[in-house]
Each structure stands twice: as structure tokens, then as C-alpha cells.
Amino acid sequence: MKHDADILIVGGGLSGCALAAALADGRRKIIVLEARQGKNPRFNGELIHPTGVDVLAARGMLAPLEAAGAAQVLGFAGVPAPGKPATVLPYREIPGSTPFGIGIDHRHLVDVLRREVDKLKPFVEVRTGERVTDVIRDQERVIGVQATSGPIYAPVVLACDGRHSKVRTLLGMEEHAKLLSFTAAALLADCKLPQPGFGHIFLGGWGPVLAYPIGKTDARACIDLPADMDRGTDAVIARVRVDYLPYLAPSVRASLLLALDAGEIELAANYAIYTDECTVPGAALVGDACGCSHPLTATGMTIALNDTRLVAEALAGVELSSRTQVDAALARYQTDRYRYVRAREILADALYEVFRGVDDGTRAIREGIFQYWESSEGARARSMALLSGHESRLPAFLREYLTVVLMSTSSVLRGQVNDPTLAGKLRSLVGLGRKSIEKLGLAAKGIREGNLRV
Ligand SMILES: Cc1cc2nc3c(=O)[nH]c(=O)nc-3n(C[C@H](O)[C@H](O)[C@H](O)COP(=O)(O)OP(=O)(O)OC[C@H]3O[C@@H](n4cnc5c(N)ncnc54)[C@H](O)[C@@H]3O)c2cc1C
């Protein structure tokens, strides 16, 4: 059968570029098909945890990003309420972890990665303006794609076409998608964050506000807004002024006000999309094409970079003309990815609920989690290891979650809740119990499906 390449990658964003670099071995011919000619107009992620940074460093992509102005991010600072001191969670407390992540404007990030991938010519070729509209099959097997310029054939097709993946739909893969909220993003020009170098999470508004460095002096604010609110720019700005600004540190508030006055905000939808499979004979999904979580935990790109590492490891040394070898490699990738991702998905979901604190149960857990973080360096390190993707075992997530729930329960019993009456305490305890059962159920499902790594 005629092949145009050994491997076709659909999508030339973060995942597509990192995957091309990971697979380029100086032998295989790789073609990346990117639908757009110019930059992606949609606001996308910017903060990459140390585990993702390690993958970029291994591909020689960290130094160019740093040279292009990426900021080092040293960890997180949680501010539970205005005027309360920040709880600081540094990456350096995680044993064995690189002590920093990075923050950089997403479009700038993709530009730098594309430039790096361009250097891999002639083994890697990026074709822009090539939108994939269909997959070509030989019976059950994917053998190529239909793109803008016509059919293109390869023994392996890897779809990095983002969370609304066309390829995922074409392959008939099931997904569970839910619109959670919206992000309003604004540049905080020349902003001194209260804890320099840290990503801040300000709580108290309808949803959390994230503020993190993206350059030497600039930072970004990401404000979580209700899914059902009016999305006109004026309405969003008015809502942010009233419902979110009071919860921010003065320096962040001042910079954000300037952006709001200039009407400079971008809106992006926040989805939770889950899949249970990401491979079919001859093809696999990588990065957001496999699904995504609320961006609060900033794990999308770290997961995507880990995916690219796993695919490259699985396909290393595989004879691509052997369908059996290719399918076995893709099956290995599928198993390893979901083992890594499941704990992250549950954590993202749980933390978003807790940081929004919509009911007595989640508000009690929020109290508990801050107490837990203040209790010891070990507690902070374990939480940060989970958050940053350094630790991905479901039992580790469960241990941490249950410890926080126990701590929250003891606070409730001691009356450290919004409503310390007997009825208030009971509501908190019932909420705590309900949330624990829900998360335990999700973790048990993951374990039943074989995503247990001890
Ligand atoms: C508001 C918001 C904030 C976020 N914040 C963070 C954060 O701080 N940290 C973090 O880690 N993650 C964050 N994320 C998630 C992060 O943006 C994604 O995980 C990341 O962009 C995934 O990269 P990707 O390459 O898989 O997909 P994408 O970035 O979506 O790239 C897909 C590429 O495929 C191309 N494409 C699409 N369809 C086709 C087609 N049919 N043919 C050819 N090409 C196609 C697109 O043009 C695009 O270039 C955030 C997401 C949102 C929405």
C-alpha cells in the first residue's frame, strides 16, 4: 500500500508539536496536518507543571521557551478569603520533582514549538491550512485521512486535534461532555503578584480566580464565570467588577481594573470531557482529543505532554508495517494514559467543587484542605505531587482525599463552620459524607477498570 508518511499527526498545537518532536527519530517520516494558517484565536492554557516541563526539556524545547520569555512558576498560593494570609505550596517541597513549572502566553508557546519542529525537516513536515475532514479506512483499520488538499495515507494516524476533536467523532468514540463554566482571561500588565513567581488562587467569588506569571513582569488572570451568564463583553466586565474584584489582592485588582477599563478580556468555555478509549486499529487520540477537565488545576498540557511521551515510548522500535505490532503499541499507550489520567480527572473535579464551595459539604472540605496544607510540609508536598502530575496513583489520591475529609469532619465537630448550630453542623457532615461517597465511587470505578497503579 502507498504511504505518504510513516506517521500522520492531525493538529499542530501543543500536543501535535510535542508529539512530532517525540516521534522524530531521524528515520520515520512524520507529517503534521494543521487546519489553521495563522494563530488559534481561542484562549488556551499557559501554565505547565514540572512534570510537563520535564517532557519539554527532554525534547530540547524548554530552553527555547525560556529564551522566548516563559516565566518560571514556583508553585501555588491559595488565598481562602480577602485579607487572609496565602497558603504557599511550592513545587520544591515535592521530593524528586523539578522545582518549577512555566507560564507563557499559549499562542507564543505554540509559535516557539512550531519553530522547533520546523528544525526537524525533512523528517517532520508541518502542513498548515490542511483541515482533516474524514478518516480513510481499510475495513476496520484507519489507513489515512481526507484533508483539504486530498487524501493522505500512513500506517499510523495520531489525532491531536483538541477537545472538540473531529477525528474522535469520525472514529465513533464515545464521550461524556459537560459545559462547566466560562473563563474570562485578562492580561495583568506589569503586575506584582503578592507571592512573586507563584500561581495564585483567590477564593470567595462565584468561582475561583487564578493569577499566574506569564513573563518577566506580566501575569494572567483567569476568572471562573457561571455557564449560564450573559456572555456579552460588557456584561462579563460588569460582573467581574462587582462579584470578583473585592476578593483579589490589591496589586492584582489594580492591574485587572486597567484591563477591564480597556475592555480587554477573552472568553473561553470550560468543559469536562471524559473518554474511556482512545485507540482503534491504526489510530489513537492524544492530548485534549482524549478529553479535558476544568482548567483550575492547570493539568491539560501536562497530561498532553505525558501522552506524547507515552505514545513515543510505545511506538519506539515498532515495525510500522506490522499491523499487529502497531496495534499492540497503541493498546499499551491507552492503558498507560488512563492510569495516569484518572486520578488527575477526579482531583480536578473535586478541587473545582471545593474551591467553588457551593454547599455546606464542599465548604467544610475547603476549610479542611487549608488546615491540612498548613499542618505540615509533607501534607503540602503530597497534595502538590498529585496536582502537578508527579504522583498519579489512584490510591494516593484516595488517601489524601480521605485525610482531608477526616480533618474537615473534625473541624465541623469542633464548630469551625459558617453555621456552628447543630443543624448547620449536621448539614456539613451530610454534605461531607455525600461528597466522599461520590469521589470514592469514581475512584473505585477507575480501579475496577484496571487503572490501579500501586
Ligand atoms: C480557559 C482555559 C484555560 C486553560 N488553562 C490551562 C493551564 O493553565 N494549564 C494547562 O495545562 N492547561 C490549560 N488548559 C488546557 C489546555 O489549553 C489544553 O490542554 C491544551 O491546549 C491541549 O493542547 P492540544 O494540542 O491537545 O489541543 P489544542 O490546543 O486544542 O490544539 C488542537 C490543534 O488542532 C488543530 N485542529 C483542530 N481540528 C483540526 C482538523 N480537523 N484538522 C487539522 N487540525 C485541526 C487546531 O487548529 C489546533 O491547532 C486550559 C484550557 C482552557 C479552555
The ligand as an ORCA input file, in Angstrom:
! r2SCAN-3c Opt
* xyz 0 1
  C      -9.663     28.656     29.613
  C      -8.655     27.559     29.596
  C      -7.548     27.645     30.436
  C      -6.618     26.605     30.437
  N      -5.549     26.694     31.273
  C      -4.636     25.690     31.295
  C      -3.445     25.807     32.066
  O      -3.170     26.830     32.704
  N      -2.591     24.752     32.075
  C      -2.829     23.628     31.327
  O      -2.027     22.689     31.391
  N      -3.910     23.529     30.542
  C      -4.798     24.526     30.494
  N      -5.868     24.446     29.642
  C      -5.967     23.284     28.752
  C      -5.002     23.438     27.563
  O      -5.327     24.595     26.830
  C      -5.107     22.210     26.685
  O      -4.840     21.063     27.472
  C      -4.141     22.257     25.507
  O      -4.356     23.373     24.695
  C      -4.310     20.966     24.698
  O      -3.466     21.003     23.580
  P      -3.848     20.147     22.282
  O      -2.740     20.387     21.335
  O      -4.187     18.763     22.680
  O      -5.190     20.797     21.721
  P      -5.406     22.267     21.132
  O      -4.577     23.252     21.866
  O      -6.873     22.473     21.064
  O      -4.825     22.158     19.650
  C      -5.511     21.453     18.636
  C      -4.924     21.828     17.294
  O      -5.545     21.032     16.295
  C      -5.977     21.849     15.208
  N      -7.145     21.194     14.595
  C      -8.387     21.081     15.109
  N      -9.185     20.388     14.259
  C      -8.420     20.053     13.207
  C      -8.663     19.335     11.993
  N      -9.867     18.830     11.727
  N      -7.656     19.178     11.111
  C      -6.411     19.676     11.377
  N      -6.132     20.380     12.500
  C      -7.125     20.559     13.412
  C      -6.312     23.195     15.858
  O      -6.266     24.259     14.933
  C      -5.197     23.286     16.914
  O      -4.011     23.861     16.402
  C      -6.808     25.470     29.600
  C      -7.920     25.398     28.760
  C      -8.829     26.442     28.749
  C     -10.025     26.339     27.827
*
